[in-house]
Amino acid sequence: MLYSADNDPELRDWVNFQSESGNGFIRSIAALAKAASLAEYQPLRQTLIMLRAQHPEPSSTMRTLTTDGYRVTYNEPDGPDEVVSAFNRFNAIIFDNELPETTIRWSYSIQNLRAPGAPLGLLALPEDSISHPLVDQFRLKIPHIFISQRLKGLSPIDQWVLIHEMCHFRVPCHGPEFIEELKCALDKIQWSVLLGGS
């Protein structure tokens, strides 16, 4: 569905707040978004999502989790039901239900603080290192898998990223051992996430 600033369920409140109460650059961008035609708004939307992650409105339920290795911004009540179902299915078929209880969330922003790039997924664990706690810093109570909201509705790519992150429970780092783990996982589902099956 194509949205405008007036009917975008994810950004409408943020755009209204920033166009009235924001400052400088953000206020100008929000005002432009409100004035944009339907066609002009679409390419602007991803930029607005990233700006909202950095400058949420006061009533926002967005949270930022920062550790020594990564920074993730996500919406607290958000829960991607179809990906949660896929996690449960893959945990049973691929991992014999051995993975711990895990929360799956769409993320507005995933940053690897040790390497450049914009990851599409991340496994975050409660024990991940936080050397210098920030104001409002918090720790997770259970593992979380974050998937970039850019993949929302893009099945089977979202499921491919999910399996990749699930494999990190067994092999934390990338390398030959991780590639073998991922290949074994895909073999158990006959590579269906890459071949378009479910």
N, C-alpha and C positions, 0 to 999 in steps of 0.2 A: 504494500500500500504506500502511496505517496503522501507525505505529510507536508503541511505548512507550519509556520511558527505558531499559528493559532490553534491547530488541532493535533499537534505532536504530543502524544501522551507522556513521552519521556522528557521532553525539553520545554514544553509550554510554560510551566511555572518558572523555570530557570530564566528563560528568555524574557518573560515579563518582569521578573525581579531585576535582572541585570540592565534591562533597557530603562528602568526607572531609577534604580538605586546603585547600579554598578559604577565603577569609575573608569575614566579614560578609555583605553583601547577596548575593554570588554563591553562597556556601555555602547560604544560605537558599533561593534560587531553585532550585539544583540538588536540594536535598532535596525541595522541592515537586514538582519534575519527576519524581523517583523515586516519590513517593507518588501522583501523578496517575493517574487512570483513562485508558483509551485515548482516550476522547472529550475529556477535559480536557487531555491532552498535546498534541493537534494544534494548537490555537491558540497554545500556549506555545512550540512548536518554532521558529518564526521568531525569536522573542526569544532563545532559547537559541543559535541559530546566530550572531546578532549579538554576543552576549556572548562566545561562543567566539572570534570573530574578534578581539575586544579583549583577551581573557584566555585564550590557548591553554594547554593542558596541557603540561608539560615535554617530553614525547616527541612533541609535535605536529610535523607537517611543514608546518604553515601558515607562510606568509611574508607580510610586509607591505612593499609597495613604496611609498615616499613620494618625491614630487618636489615642485617648487614649485606644480604645478597640481593634483595629485590624490594620493589615498592609496587603495591597493587591497590587500585581504587575500584570499589564495587558498591553496589546498592544492597544494604543490609537485608531487606525483606525479599529480595529477588531470588527466585528459585526456578531454574530451567527444568521443568517437569520431564520433558522428553529425554534430556540428557541424564537426569537422575535415574530414569527407567533403564537407560542404556548402561549406566554404571552398575546397577544391580544385576542386569543380564550378563554383562561381561565378567563381573566378579564371580558369578556362579559358573559360567561356561569356561572361562579362561583361567581364573585364579582359585577355583574350588572354594569360593566364599572365604578365602583366607585374608583378604584385605580388610583393614579396620573400617569402622563406621566413618564415612567421609561426607562432608558437605560439598556440593557442587554449586558454583556460582558463576554467573556471567560477570565479566570484568570490563570496566570502561578503559582501564589502562593497566598494562603489565610492563614493568621495567626491570630488566636485569641490571643491577648496579655494578656488576663486575665485567660486563661485556656489552658492546653496542648491539642495537637491534630492538625489535618489538616482538617479543614472544607471543605466540597464539595461545599458549597454555602454561600452567605452572602448578606444581604440587607444593603446597605450603604445609609445613608441619609445626605442631606446637613447640617443639624443641629448637626450631630454627634460631640462630644466634642473633641477639640484639645487644650489641656492645654499648651503644649510647642511646638510651631510651629518650624519645621525644615527648613533648607535651601531648597528652591524650594517647600515648602509646598503649597498645594492648597486646595480649597474646591470644592465640587461638586455643580453644579447649579441645578440639578434635582436628584431624587433618582436613584440609580444604583443597579441592582442585578448582582452579580458576581458569575459565575459558574466555577468550576475547569475545566481547559482544558483537564484533564484526562477523563472527561465524554463526550468529543466531539465525536459525532457519536454514542453514547451509549443510544439511545432512547429505552425504555421510562424512563431510570434512570435519564437522564438530565431533563426530564419534571417533574419527582417526586421531584427533588431538587428545580426546579423552583416554583412549587406549594407551597412547604414548605416555601420558602423565601417570596412568595407573601402573605402567611398567616401572616407573621411577620408585615405586614402593620397594621393589626388589633390587633394582640397580640404580642408585642415585645419580651417577654421572654418565655422560655420554661416552661412548667408546665401544670397542668390539663386544664386550660382555652385554652392554645394553642393546646393541643391534641384534644379538642372538636372542635375548629375552623378548624383544619386540617381534622378531620373526616367529618365535614359538607361539606367542600370543595370537598373531595373525593366522598361523597355521590352524589353531584350534577353532577358528571361526571361518575357515576356508577363504580368508582374505576378503570377506564380504564387505567390509567398510571401504575397501578400495575398488571393489567391483560393483558397487551399487546395491548389494543385497542388504538384508537386515539381520 
